[in-house]
Amino acid sequence: MKRISAYSRPESVGEALALLERPGAVLIGGGTKLRDRRSSEPISVVDLQATDLDRIERLDTGVLRIGATATLQQLVDSEEVPAVIREAARRELPSTLRAQSTLGGTIVSADWESELLAALLVHDAVVSVARPEGTENMGLDVMLAQLPSSSHGIVTAVAIETGGATSAARTARTPADKPIVVAVARVGADGRRRIALAGVATTPVLVDEIDDLDPPGDFRGSGQYRRELARVLVSRAIEEVS
């Protein structure tokens, strides 16, 4: 069990970044997860809940900007958020945890089965990460591929494109279970098609060719089963947006 030696609740990102320079400092957003640390040393918790990063707002460019400490329930409730993302946020966690778990925490956790991350990927999500040297903006696909190295900073917001048509297809053992594989397809306002999958790689991924996938297997299905399932689900999702 981790021992907490200090707790801080900064009111700005700059203050939070300074606190993260301390040995053993660990970020929390909603407080439902704590990133694993192998060290047995005491940790210093830096709580982001007072940093005013929970806004969901439409920018002049038409892009939707979602603050990193916005909860999953805020995504579910916001009419500004595309329907597929709202539904994916609802499916991510039980209602008791959705009210606490944050978008930023979901991104940094990089759950390989996250339907929400797959939905964000097809909406061309761009993640803003604050670092001592300045803010860096990177595609969500790039960030997920770099984790955990890209987590040395504070995720402050996610910007998404909201136009076009999007659909998701999934398969689970029961309706209440987390899906074994999820496919999300979107045809953007520019006419370009994006496809993302969860449950076929170490993180949710954008894909071009199903045959290039080498999914890990588990008790719910082998890697080959997941690849064939992905093929079927991609076809279904594409059919819905065609």
Buried (B, 14 or more C-beta within 10 A) or exposed (E): EBEEEEEBBBEEBEBBBBBBEEEBBBBBBBBBBBEEEEEEEEBBBBBBBBBEBBEBEEEEEEBBBBBBBBBBBBBBBBEEBBEBBBBBBBBBBEEEBBBBBBBBBBBBBBBBBBBBBBBBBBBBBBBBBBEEEEEEEBBBBEBBBEBEEBBEBBBBBBBBBBEBBBBBBBBBEEEEEBBBBBBBBBBBEEEEBBBBBBBBBEBBBBBEEBEEBEBEEEEBBEBEBBBBBBBBBBBBBBEEBE
